[in-house]
Amino acid sequence: MSKILIIEDEVAIADLEKDYLELSGFDVQIEYAGDKGLTRALKEDFDLIVLDLNLPGMDGMTLLRSLRERDRDTAVLILSARSE
């Protein structure tokens, strides 16, 4: 079973994403802040990270840079309401 980490500060959005992914057979975990999400992404093995850009604690782009600096090859899908 593939393991997915959702890093999203909007609880309703994170829960909706989790529900759909679990219905498709994925093991899904959620973190609601960027700094906590990065810590978890570095400590555990995930097949995919679903990442928001506007996060408390650490924004999504900073999180992604930090993740890549540590040679993590985990796939990252950015889902964001940001229009730029």
Helices and strands as residue ranges (DSSP letters): E 3-7, H 11-23, E 27-31, H 34-43, E 48-51, H 60-69, E 75-78
